[in-house]
């Protein structure tokens, strides 16, 4: 029997000359895989509805293994994501992260909403790095490894200057910082944002403008924590790291160019 679901396409694998195995993250059932027969043919009615990141309604016959996709109706194609290499890179990372930490056919409406809203924000052109940081922080609870972000992980005080300790799995206030000589220093802005990312309802997210220095602090904390506790090694994450390195090199080059221009102007006078 075919059943209707609301879903996002998170992965596709070619199967034979014309078919695809499509992995959906659904509101109703969690993660399910289905065979889309003929979907590799451009003329197929299943071709467009099985593109990565597509959000729609689908008719699927489920089974213990791979089910069968009968038809689909697109709600949002997320076309902007696929047309921009940087946006696609960030979106690919969050769907791979979702895929890796979720079990087959385990319903999680909260995670479905989080994934869908994040992709829609990315598709709208919002800050990719900040959206990714928010998603990563929120996924820590889903994985069962939430850090302590509302108080000091040792003394539980909520006031003071805070750093982050991977070893203690959370913030350390200035009174307890000696407990971890490898703690990560943080600005007040980074502390505030980490807390915000963990607790905010993403559907209520307004416009957030974050300095590049603060973004680097956030990336350092989140990446260090994931490396220590998640046990994940994702291809898309390594690609994002390469993108960050290229951005920094490009930014350094621009700053050097501006510096040289200023020196040339100064020498003219």
N, C-alpha and C positions, 0 to 999 in steps of 0.2 A: 504494500500500500504506500502510495506517495503522500508525504506530509509537507505542509508549507512551513517555511521558517524565514526569519530575518537574519541576514548574515553578511559578513565581510570576507572576501577572498584573501587568504593569507599566504597561500602557496599553491603552485601548480607544477606538475611534473609531466613531461611528454610520455605517452604510453603508446607504443606502436607508431604507425605512420600518421594517423589522423586523430587519435584520442588523447585526452588529458586526464590525469587524476588530480582533482582539485580539493584542496583542504580549505574548509570554511570555518570561521569562528561564528557560531550562531548565538542568538539571544536565548533560544529555547533549549538547546542541548549542549552548548559548549562547542568543542572542536569535533568536527566530523569530516571524513573524506568521502568523495563520491567520484565515480567514473563519469566523465563527460564525453560521450561518444561523438566523434566527428568534430570536436571543438577546435581542432587545429586547422580545419578548413575555413578560410575567410568567409565563405558563404554560409557557414553553419549558424543556426539561430543561437547556438551556445557559445560562439566565439567571443562576442562582446561581453556577455554576462560573466565570463570566467577570467577576465583580465585581472591581474593583481590589484589589490586595494578596492575593487569594486564593491559597493554596498547595494544590496537589493533584496528582493523576495525570491525564494527558490522553492521548487518542488523536488524533494529528495526521497528516494526509497532507502531507508537506513538498513544497515546490517551490522553484525559484529565487526566485520572488517571494512572493506570499501563498499559503499553504497552506490546508488545510481542517480545521476542528476537527470531529471526529465525536462525541466524548463526553468527560466529565470526572468525576472523583471527588474531592470536597473532603477534604483532610487537615486543614487549618486555615483557617477562613474569615476570620481576622483581624478579626472583627466589632468588637472594641473600638476598633480604629483608625478605622474608618469612622464610628463613632457619636460621636466626639469631634473637634471642629473643629481643636483644636491638635495632637492626635496625627496626624490626617489630613494636616495641613499639613507636619509634619516627615517623615512617611512619603512624602508626595508628592514632597518634595524629593529624598530619597535614591533613589527609583525614577526620577525624571527625570534625575538625575545619572548613574545607571547606564545609562539609555537613551541619553543623549547621547554617552557616551564608549565605548560598545561597538559592534562591528561585527556585522552579521547573520551568524548561524550560525558564530560563532567560540567554540568550547568553552572555558569557564573555570570549572572546578569550585570553585576557591578563591573566586572572586567570587560564585558562586551561594550558597555556604555563608555568606559574609559578609553578603550581602543578606538571606537567609532568617533568620539568627540575629538580625540587627539589627531586622527587622520583628517577629519573635517577642518580643524584649525590649520593643519599643515597645508591642506588644499587651498585654504583662503589666503595663504601667504604670511601667516604669523611666524614669529621667531622660532626657527627650527631647533636651535640649540636649547632654548628654554623649555620648549614643549617636550623635548627628549629628556631633559633633566627631570621634569615633573613626572613623566611616565616612569622613568627608572626608579625614582624615589618611591612612588606609589606601588610599584611592583614588588618592593622589598617585603611589604606585608603579605602580598599574595604568595610569595615564596616562603614565608614564615621566618624571615630574618630581619625584622624591623629594628632600626637603630633607635637609641634614646635621643630624641630631639626636643623634648619639652622641658628638660632639666639636665643638671649634671649627672652623668652616668654613675658617679661614685657617691657624692654627698647629697644628691637630689635637690640642691639649691637651684632656683630659677633666675636669680639675679647675679650679674657679674660679667666678666669678659670671658668669652668661650673660644676654645679650639676644638678640633675633632680628633678623637682617638679611634683608630681602627681596632686596636687591641681591646679597648673597653666598649666598643660598639656604640659610640655616641659622643655627645658633647662632654667636654671637661671644662669646668670653671677654672678661673685663675688660681683658686685655692688648691685645686687637685691636679694641676697640670703636671706636677713632678711625677705623677703615677705613670706617665708615658713619655719618655724622652723623644719618641718618634711621632708625637702628636702633630697634626697639621694646623698651622696657624690660620685663623680666619678673620676677615673683616666683619664688622657688625652687620653689614649688608648681606654677606654670605650666610651668616647665622640666621638672620631673619628670613631669607629666601628659602633655605633648607626647611625651616619650620613651616613656612607657608606652603611649599610644594607638597609636604607630607599631609597637611590637614585640609587644604582647600578642596572644595568641590569644583572639579575642572570645568563643569558646565557654567560656573559663575566667574570664570577667569576673565579679567579685563585686560587692558593693555599693560604690559610689563616692559619697561625699558631697563636693561641691565648693562653695566659697563663691561668691556672685554676682560678687564682684570678680575672682576667678580665672577664672570663666566668660567675663567680658568680655575679659580678657587673651587667652584662647584664641581667642575669636571674632575679635578684632582680627588676630591672627597668621594664622589660617587664611584669613580673608576677604582679607587683603592679599596673601597668597601666591597664592590662586586668581585674584584680579584680575590679578596680574602674569603668571602663567605658564599658566593653564588655557585662556584664550581662550573661556571659557563665559559665556553670559548666560542665566540660567534664570529663568523667571517665578516658579517656586516659591520660589527664593532671595529674590527681591524681596519676596514675601509674608511670608517668615520675618523679614526685616529689619523690616517694618512691625509684626509681632507683637512683636519685641524692643523696638521703640520704645514701643509701647503698654504693655508690661510695665514699662519704666523710668518712664514717666509715672505709671502706677498706683502703682508702688513709691514714687516721690517724693511723690505725694499722700498715701499712707498715712503716710509718715515725717513729713510736715508736719502731718497730723492728730494723730499721736501727740505731736509737739512742742507743738502748741497745747494738747492735753489736759494735758500735764505742766505747762505754764505756768499753766493754769487752776487745777490742783491746788496749785501753789506759791503762787498769789495768794490761795487760800482760807485759808492758814495764817498 
